[in-house]
């Protein structure tokens, strides 16, 4: 489970809920002015979804923008701590994610998500759009519900004339209903079963991996690794499912409650294997759509199934000539790479009296005759000794 970047945790205080210890992956590009990007997973996903797109997003090239990437584990998922108090909903997720980005030095950034990452993106943009989130992208453009003749007359009329028949709408509602209804109303009952049986957990998640992907050839190692993140999760195998209960108010509410249409630039990627196949016009109920990319292959787990396609859309959206180019002030993703390519210069600058023979060891450390220094390489190497 190797990553080119920093894997760590940070204590983030959420108003009314105390401190949550947030696990995250943080990979900075060699481009100083790369675009900060927050990647948010869903269920049954986790932070591992970012692994294949991480080297693509942080790659340096004059032909496309580069990104500094942060991929957290949502509270209750993976190695983040669980929430110990009821009522943790969209605004709280938006708060903890935004505070994590700020704590890592990114007060202005862009956002990408699918599944719960998409829904939480709506909340995040509602609460932190423009000031902090300058643009966002979704690969699961799901609205709160069908368009209405009162609020969305043109979209509603176009829907009546589209291929989304009554049968199609029923199929969409059924696809949304069964597994999520269990987790939205009885998550603790399900949690006992998932915690008691690793085979039960495997079956519950594996079925989604297969049926929600676009004929992706899952290997045994991939599946076992994927499910193991849940089995060995910090809050327990069943804790992640509580996001359904809290966001849906125990089945009596709507996960989209409180979300408001925002003019923050929005990009959409459409994949044929995505569970929700809705009219593209519905995406405009989410926000100001400035980019749309349609693909012939890929499903619900686009970052894992078709990483090149997803990253390609992000590059088109934020690259030169794209509709969201330069949305983060001073961070266009193209500026010349920093001096981090010379760690020897850094050591000689910071420890001039100690450095005599700097060399890199096989385990990635830089050593001298007098000290051993591990470089995290999370920021630009200073050009001179700080005064």
C-alpha positions as CSV (number, residue, x, y, z in Angstrom):
1,X,0.0,0.0,0.0
2,X,2.7,2.4,-1.0
3,X,2.1,6.1,-1.7
4,X,4.4,8.8,-3.0
5,X,3.6,11.4,-0.4
6,X,2.9,11.9,3.3
7,X,0.4,9.8,5.2
8,X,-0.5,11.3,8.5
9,X,-3.2,12.4,10.9
10,X,-4.2,15.8,12.3
11,X,-6.5,16.8,15.1
12,X,-9.3,18.9,13.8
13,X,-11.8,20.5,16.1
14,X,-15.4,20.5,14.9
15,X,-17.8,22.9,16.6
16,X,-20.1,20.9,19.0
17,X,-18.3,17.6,18.3
18,X,-14.9,18.1,19.8
19,X,-11.6,17.0,18.2
20,X,-11.5,14.4,15.4
21,X,-8.2,12.8,14.5
22,X,-8.2,12.9,10.7
23,X,-6.2,10.5,8.6
24,X,-5.1,11.7,5.2
25,X,-2.7,11.3,2.3
26,X,-0.9,14.4,1.2
27,X,1.2,14.6,-1.9
28,X,2.7,17.8,-3.1
29,X,3.8,18.3,-6.7
30,X,7.2,19.5,-7.6
31,X,5.5,22.5,-9.1
32,X,5.4,25.2,-6.5
33,X,2.3,26.8,-7.8
34,X,0.4,23.5,-8.4
35,X,-3.4,23.6,-7.8
36,X,-4.4,22.4,-4.3
37,X,-7.0,19.7,-4.8
38,X,-9.1,17.9,-2.1
39,X,-10.1,14.4,-3.1
40,X,-13.0,13.0,-1.1
41,X,-14.1,9.3,-1.3
42,X,-17.5,7.7,-0.6
43,X,-18.9,4.4,0.4
44,X,-17.8,1.6,0.0
45,X,-14.6,3.5,-1.0
46,X,-11.8,5.0,1.1
47,X,-8.6,6.9,0.7
48,X,-7.1,4.1,-1.4
49,X,-9.2,5.3,-4.3
50,X,-6.7,8.2,-4.8
51,X,-3.7,5.9,-5.3
52,X,-3.9,5.5,-9.1
53,X,-4.6,9.2,-9.9
54,X,-2.0,10.5,-7.4
55,X,1.0,10.3,-9.6
56,X,-1.0,11.5,-12.6
57,X,-2.3,14.6,-10.8
58,X,1.1,15.6,-9.3
59,X,3.0,15.0,-12.6
60,X,4.9,17.9,-14.0
61,X,4.5,18.9,-17.6
62,X,4.3,22.1,-19.7
63,X,1.3,20.4,-21.4
64,X,-1.0,20.2,-18.4
65,X,-1.5,21.6,-14.9
66,X,-0.2,19.9,-11.8
67,X,-1.9,19.5,-8.4
68,X,-1.0,19.3,-4.7
69,X,-3.4,16.5,-3.6
70,X,-5.0,15.9,-0.2
71,X,-7.1,12.7,0.2
72,X,-8.5,12.2,3.7
73,X,-10.4,9.3,5.3
74,X,-13.8,10.6,6.2
75,X,-14.6,10.4,10.0
76,X,-15.5,6.7,10.8
77,X,-13.7,5.5,7.6
78,X,-10.3,3.9,7.4
79,X,-7.8,5.4,9.9
80,X,-9.7,8.5,10.9
81,X,-11.4,8.5,14.3
82,X,-15.2,8.0,14.5
83,X,-17.8,10.5,15.6
84,X,-19.0,9.8,19.1
85,X,-22.1,12.1,19.0
86,X,-25.2,12.1,16.9
87,X,-26.1,14.9,14.5
88,X,-22.9,14.9,12.5
89,X,-24.2,16.0,9.1
90,X,-23.3,17.9,5.9
91,X,-22.2,21.1,7.6
92,X,-19.9,19.2,10.0
93,X,-18.3,17.2,7.2
94,X,-17.8,20.5,5.3
95,X,-16.2,22.0,8.3
96,X,-13.8,19.2,9.1
97,X,-12.7,18.9,5.5
98,X,-12.2,22.7,5.1
99,X,-10.3,22.9,8.3
100,X,-8.0,20.0,7.3
101,X,-7.1,21.8,4.1
102,X,-6.4,25.1,5.9
103,X,-4.3,23.2,8.5
104,X,-2.2,21.9,5.6
105,X,-1.6,25.4,4.3
106,X,-4.4,25.5,1.6
107,X,-6.9,28.2,2.3
108,X,-8.0,28.2,-1.3
109,X,-8.4,25.0,-3.3
110,X,-10.5,22.9,-5.6
111,X,-12.5,19.8,-4.8
112,X,-13.2,16.5,-6.4
113,X,-15.6,13.7,-5.3
114,X,-18.0,11.0,-6.2
115,X,-20.6,9.1,-4.2
116,X,-20.6,10.6,-0.7
117,X,-17.7,12.8,-1.9
118,X,-20.2,14.3,-4.4
119,X,-22.9,15.0,-1.8
120,X,-20.4,16.3,0.7
121,X,-19.0,18.5,-2.1
122,X,-22.4,20.1,-2.4
123,X,-22.4,20.9,1.3
124,X,-18.8,22.0,1.2
125,X,-19.5,24.4,-1.7
126,X,-22.6,25.7,0.0
127,X,-20.7,26.6,3.2
128,X,-17.2,27.3,1.9
129,X,-17.6,28.1,-1.8
130,X,-15.9,31.1,-3.3
131,X,-13.9,32.0,-0.2
132,X,-12.1,28.7,0.1
133,X,-13.4,26.3,-2.6
134,X,-12.8,28.0,-6.0
135,X,-14.2,25.2,-8.2
136,X,-15.2,21.6,-7.9
137,X,-15.7,18.5,-10.0
138,X,-18.0,15.5,-9.6
139,X,-18.1,12.1,-11.2
140,X,-21.5,11.3,-9.8
141,X,-23.8,14.2,-10.6
142,X,-26.7,13.2,-8.5
143,X,-29.2,16.0,-7.5
144,X,-31.5,15.9,-4.5
145,X,-34.4,14.7,-6.7
146,X,-36.1,15.1,-10.1
147,X,-36.6,18.6,-11.4
148,X,-39.9,20.4,-10.7
149,X,-42.0,22.5,-13.0
150,X,-41.9,25.2,-10.3
151,X,-38.1,25.4,-9.6
152,X,-36.7,23.9,-12.8
153,X,-39.3,24.3,-15.5
154,X,-37.0,24.0,-18.5
155,X,-35.2,21.0,-17.1
156,X,-38.5,19.4,-16.1
157,X,-40.0,19.9,-19.6
158,X,-36.9,18.5,-21.2
159,X,-37.0,15.5,-18.9
160,X,-40.6,14.7,-20.0
161,X,-39.4,14.6,-23.6
162,X,-36.2,12.6,-22.8
163,X,-35.5,8.9,-22.7
164,X,-35.9,8.8,-18.9
165,X,-39.3,7.1,-19.0
166,X,-41.4,6.2,-16.0
167,X,-39.7,2.8,-16.0
168,X,-36.3,4.4,-16.0
169,X,-37.2,6.7,-13.1
170,X,-38.5,3.7,-11.2
171,X,-35.3,1.8,-11.8
172,X,-33.3,4.8,-10.6
173,X,-35.3,5.0,-7.4
174,X,-35.0,1.2,-6.8
175,X,-31.2,1.4,-7.3
176,X,-31.1,4.1,-4.7
177,X,-33.3,2.5,-2.2
178,X,-32.5,-1.0,-0.8
179,X,-28.9,-1.0,0.4
180,X,-29.0,2.6,1.5
181,X,-32.3,2.2,3.3
182,X,-30.7,-0.5,5.5
183,X,-27.8,1.7,6.4
184,X,-30.0,4.8,6.7
185,X,-32.4,3.3,9.2
186,X,-30.6,0.3,11.0
187,X,-26.9,0.9,10.7
188,X,-26.1,-0.5,14.2
189,X,-27.9,-3.8,13.5
190,X,-25.9,-4.2,10.3
191,X,-22.7,-3.2,12.1
192,X,-23.0,-6.2,14.4
193,X,-23.1,-8.5,11.5
194,X,-20.2,-6.8,9.6
195,X,-18.1,-6.7,12.7
196,X,-18.8,-10.3,13.6
197,X,-17.9,-11.8,10.2
198,X,-15.1,-10.9,7.8
199,X,-16.8,-13.0,5.2
200,X,-20.0,-11.0,5.7
201,X,-18.1,-7.8,5.3
202,X,-16.5,-9.1,2.2
203,X,-19.8,-10.1,0.7
204,X,-21.5,-6.8,1.6
205,X,-18.7,-4.7,-0.1
206,X,-17.6,-7.0,-2.9
207,X,-21.1,-7.1,-4.4
208,X,-21.0,-3.3,-4.7
209,X,-17.5,-3.3,-6.2
210,X,-18.6,-5.7,-9.0
211,X,-22.1,-4.4,-9.7
212,X,-21.2,-0.7,-9.5
213,X,-18.1,-0.9,-11.7
214,X,-18.0,-1.1,-15.5
215,X,-16.8,-4.7,-15.9
216,X,-13.6,-3.8,-14.1
217,X,-11.4,-7.0,-13.6
218,X,-11.0,-6.9,-9.8
219,X,-8.1,-9.0,-8.7
220,X,-8.2,-11.0,-5.4
221,X,-5.5,-8.7,-4.0
222,X,-7.4,-5.6,-4.9
223,X,-10.6,-6.8,-3.3
224,X,-8.9,-8.1,-0.1
225,X,-6.9,-4.9,0.3
226,X,-10.0,-2.8,-0.3
227,X,-12.1,-4.7,2.2
228,X,-9.3,-4.9,4.7
229,X,-9.4,-1.1,5.1
230,X,-12.9,-1.5,6.5
231,X,-12.0,-4.6,8.6
232,X,-9.0,-2.9,10.2
233,X,-10.6,0.5,10.4
234,X,-10.0,2.6,13.5
235,X,-13.7,3.0,14.3
236,X,-14.7,-0.6,13.4
237,X,-16.0,-2.3,10.3
238,X,-19.6,-1.0,10.7
239,X,-18.8,2.6,11.6
240,X,-18.6,3.9,8.1
241,X,-22.2,3.0,7.4
242,X,-23.4,5.6,10.0
243,X,-22.9,8.4,7.4
244,X,-26.1,7.2,5.8
245,X,-28.1,7.3,9.1
246,X,-26.8,10.7,10.1
247,X,-27.1,12.4,6.7
248,X,-30.6,10.9,6.1
249,X,-31.7,11.6,9.7
250,X,-32.5,8.0,10.2
251,X,-34.4,7.7,7.0
252,X,-36.7,10.7,7.7
253,X,-34.6,13.3,6.0
254,X,-32.6,14.0,2.9
255,X,-28.8,14.0,2.6
256,X,-29.0,17.1,0.4
257,X,-30.9,19.2,3.1
258,X,-29.3,22.6,3.4
259,X,-27.5,22.5,0.0
260,X,-28.0,25.6,-2.1
261,X,-27.2,26.1,-5.8
262,X,-23.9,28.0,-6.0
263,X,-22.1,29.8,-8.8
264,X,-18.8,28.1,-8.0
265,X,-17.6,26.6,-11.3
266,X,-18.5,22.9,-11.5
267,X,-17.2,20.2,-13.8
268,X,-18.9,16.9,-14.5
269,X,-17.6,13.6,-15.7
270,X,-20.1,11.0,-17.1
271,X,-19.2,7.3,-17.0
272,X,-21.5,4.6,-18.5
273,X,-21.1,2.2,-15.6
274,X,-22.2,4.7,-13.0
275,X,-25.2,3.5,-11.0
276,X,-27.2,6.7,-11.5
277,X,-27.8,7.3,-15.2
278,X,-29.7,10.5,-15.3
279,X,-30.4,13.2,-18.0
280,X,-27.3,15.4,-18.3
281,X,-29.6,18.4,-17.9
282,X,-30.1,17.5,-14.3
283,X,-26.5,18.3,-13.5
284,X,-27.4,22.0,-13.9
285,X,-29.5,21.8,-10.8
286,X,-26.3,21.2,-8.8
287,X,-24.5,24.4,-9.7
288,X,-22.8,26.4,-12.4
289,X,-21.7,23.7,-14.8
290,X,-18.6,24.9,-16.8
291,X,-17.2,21.6,-18.0
292,X,-18.7,18.2,-19.0
293,X,-16.7,15.1,-20.1
294,X,-18.4,12.0,-21.4
295,X,-16.6,8.6,-21.5
296,X,-17.2,5.2,-23.1
297,X,-15.8,3.3,-20.2
298,X,-15.8,3.5,-16.5
299,X,-18.1,3.1,-13.5
300,X,-18.8,4.2,-10.0
301,X,-15.1,3.9,-8.9
302,X,-13.8,6.0,-11.8
303,X,-10.5,7.0,-10.0
304,X,-9.7,3.3,-9.6
305,X,-11.2,1.9,-12.8
306,X,-10.2,4.6,-15.4
307,X,-7.7,7.0,-13.7
308,X,-6.5,8.4,-17.0
309,X,-10.0,9.4,-18.0
310,X,-10.8,11.2,-14.7
311,X,-7.5,13.0,-14.5
312,X,-7.8,13.9,-18.2
313,X,-11.0,15.8,-17.4
314,X,-9.5,17.6,-14.5
315,X,-6.6,18.7,-16.7
316,X,-9.0,20.0,-19.3
317,X,-11.1,21.8,-16.8
318,X,-8.2,23.5,-14.9
319,X,-5.6,23.6,-17.7
320,X,-4.8,26.5,-20.0
321,X,-7.8,27.4,-22.1
322,X,-10.1,25.4,-19.7
323,X,-13.1,27.0,-18.1
324,X,-11.6,26.9,-14.6
325,X,-8.0,27.9,-15.5
326,X,-6.5,30.1,-12.8
327,X,-9.4,29.8,-10.4
328,X,-7.1,29.5,-7.4
329,X,-5.2,32.8,-7.3
330,X,-1.5,32.4,-7.9
331,X,-1.9,28.6,-8.4
332,X,-2.3,27.8,-12.1
333,X,-0.4,24.5,-12.0
334,X,2.3,25.4,-14.5
335,X,4.9,27.5,-12.8
336,X,8.5,26.1,-12.9
337,X,9.3,23.3,-10.5
338,X,10.9,24.3,-7.2
339,X,14.4,23.7,-5.9
340,X,13.2,20.6,-4.0
341,X,15.0,18.6,-6.7
342,X,18.2,19.4,-4.8
343,X,18.0,18.1,-1.2
344,X,21.7,18.4,-0.9
345,X,21.4,22.2,-1.4
346,X,18.8,22.2,1.4
347,X,21.0,20.3,3.8
348,X,24.0,22.5,3.1
349,X,21.9,25.6,3.6
350,X,20.3,24.6,6.8
351,X,23.2,22.6,8.3
352,X,26.4,24.2,6.8
353,X,28.7,23.2,9.6
354,X,27.6,19.6,9.7
355,X,27.3,18.7,6.0
356,X,30.5,17.2,4.6
357,X,29.5,14.3,2.5
358,X,25.8,14.2,1.7
359,X,24.4,11.1,0.0
360,X,21.1,9.3,-0.3
361,X,20.7,5.9,1.3
362,X,18.6,3.0,-0.1
363,X,15.8,3.7,2.4
364,X,15.3,7.3,1.2
365,X,17.2,9.1,4.0
366,X,19.9,11.7,3.4
367,X,22.9,11.2,5.6
368,X,26.1,13.1,6.5
369,X,29.1,12.3,8.7
370,X,27.3,14.0,11.6
371,X,23.5,13.5,11.2
372,X,20.7,11.8,9.6
373,X,17.8,13.9,8.2
374,X,14.5,12.6,6.8
375,X,13.0,15.1,4.3
376,X,9.3,15.2,4.2
377,X,9.4,17.4,1.1
378,X,6.1,19.0,1.8
379,X,7.0,22.5,0.9
380,X,9.5,24.5,-1.1
381,X,13.2,24.2,-0.1
382,X,14.3,27.6,1.3
383,X,16.8,29.4,-0.8
384,X,18.7,30.7,2.1
385,X,19.1,30.2,5.9
386,X,16.1,31.9,7.6
387,X,17.1,34.9,9.6
